[in-house]
Amino acid sequence: MDTWTSTAHVPIENSKNFASHTFGNLRSFLVERRVEIVVFALELVNLLVELGFDLGGLKLDFLQSLYAFLHRCREGLEKGAKVFLKVSFATNNF
């Protein structure tokens, strides 16, 4: 009965090996789980960084289009003000 045929019946002389073997398996299992948790956390961070870049790009596009819109509005107001000033100075109503 020196071989490991069953874990239910462990000979007395092999019980120390069985315990160290079991704790060794438990340690390797825990190490594997910790590695998987770290890998999952790194993948989550990577996903959040990529989403941040995507959202930052959308925000940049929105602000650039808003800037262009406001620039056109400001140009229109400046043209209107110039016309108003020309008319006002021409008629001396200003």
Secondary structure as GFF3:
##gff-version 3
##sequence-region A 1 94
A	DSSP	three_ten_helix	12	14	.	.	.	ID=ss1
A	DSSP	alpha_helix	15	91	.	.	.	ID=ss2
###
